[in-house]
């Protein structure tokens, strides 16, 4: 059985690689991992040799969904999920992460990367509720990575921009 730290590290690593691929493709940039650390989780470097800190997190509908998706629950069905609750959970996560950035001692901008883990809600669900999403301004970007509907491709959106 994997330890919690190993599992967390593997999830973060998968998320950062998805982000780097999407960001580099969409912006014709070439982000590289410089360092994996604790706060923020990753230090990246772009083509211009500028450093960017990335704090990585995952969004689950609730603890039970997280357990089910990570293979730690014997339940086969989760029950009804409400998109309003999912946005509330996202806002709670954003406020929690906003408090964490104050502890960082970085001379480079810090961005937040959120990987949507829900198999039910996709990018379009979040974009149509974008006005209800809390926007912590301490981060340079709030990168949101999600699939959408039957499309199995990852999508990337900065929640701080319109």
KADAUR-V308326 format. One record per residue. RES is the residue in three letters. SS is DSSP state (2 for helix, 1 for strand, 0 for the rest). Layout:
res-><RES & RES>
ss-><SS & SS>
This chain:
res-><UNK & UNK & UNK & UNK & UNK & UNK & UNK & UNK & UNK & UNK & UNK & UNK & UNK & UNK & UNK & UNK & UNK & UNK & UNK & UNK & UNK & UNK & UNK & UNK & UNK & UNK & UNK & UNK & UNK & UNK & UNK & UNK & UNK & UNK & UNK & UNK & UNK & UNK & UNK & UNK & UNK & UNK & UNK & UNK & UNK & UNK & UNK & UNK & UNK & UNK & UNK & UNK & UNK & UNK & UNK & UNK & UNK & UNK & UNK & UNK & UNK & UNK & UNK & UNK & UNK & UNK & UNK & UNK & UNK & UNK & UNK & UNK & UNK & UNK & UNK & UNK & UNK & UNK & UNK & UNK & UNK & UNK & UNK & UNK & UNK & UNK & UNK & UNK & UNK & UNK & UNK & UNK & UNK & UNK & UNK & UNK & UNK & UNK & UNK & UNK & UNK & UNK & UNK & UNK & UNK & UNK & UNK & UNK & UNK & UNK & UNK & UNK & UNK & UNK & UNK & UNK & UNK & UNK & UNK & UNK & UNK & UNK & UNK & UNK & UNK & UNK & UNK & UNK & UNK & UNK & UNK & UNK & UNK & UNK & UNK & UNK & UNK & UNK & UNK & UNK & UNK & UNK & UNK & UNK & UNK & UNK & UNK & UNK & UNK & UNK & UNK & UNK & UNK & UNK & UNK & UNK & UNK & UNK & UNK & UNK & UNK & UNK>
ss-><0 & 0 & 0 & 2 & 2 & 2 & 2 & 2 & 2 & 2 & 2 & 2 & 2 & 2 & 2 & 2 & 2 & 2 & 2 & 2 & 2 & 2 & 2 & 2 & 2 & 2 & 2 & 0 & 0 & 0 & 0 & 1 & 1 & 1 & 1 & 1 & 0 & 0 & 0 & 0 & 0 & 1 & 1 & 1 & 1 & 0 & 0 & 0 & 0 & 0 & 1 & 1 & 1 & 1 & 1 & 1 & 1 & 1 & 1 & 0 & 0 & 0 & 2 & 2 & 2 & 2 & 2 & 2 & 2 & 0 & 0 & 0 & 0 & 0 & 0 & 0 & 0 & 0 & 0 & 0 & 0 & 0 & 2 & 2 & 2 & 2 & 2 & 2 & 2 & 2 & 2 & 2 & 2 & 2 & 2 & 2 & 2 & 2 & 2 & 2 & 2 & 0 & 0 & 0 & 0 & 0 & 0 & 0 & 1 & 1 & 1 & 1 & 1 & 1 & 1 & 1 & 0 & 0 & 0 & 0 & 0 & 0 & 2 & 2 & 2 & 2 & 2 & 0 & 0 & 2 & 2 & 2 & 0 & 0 & 0 & 0 & 0 & 0 & 0 & 0 & 0 & 1 & 1 & 1 & 1 & 1 & 1 & 1 & 0 & 0 & 1 & 1 & 1 & 1 & 1 & 1 & 1 & 1 & 0 & 0 & 0 & 0>
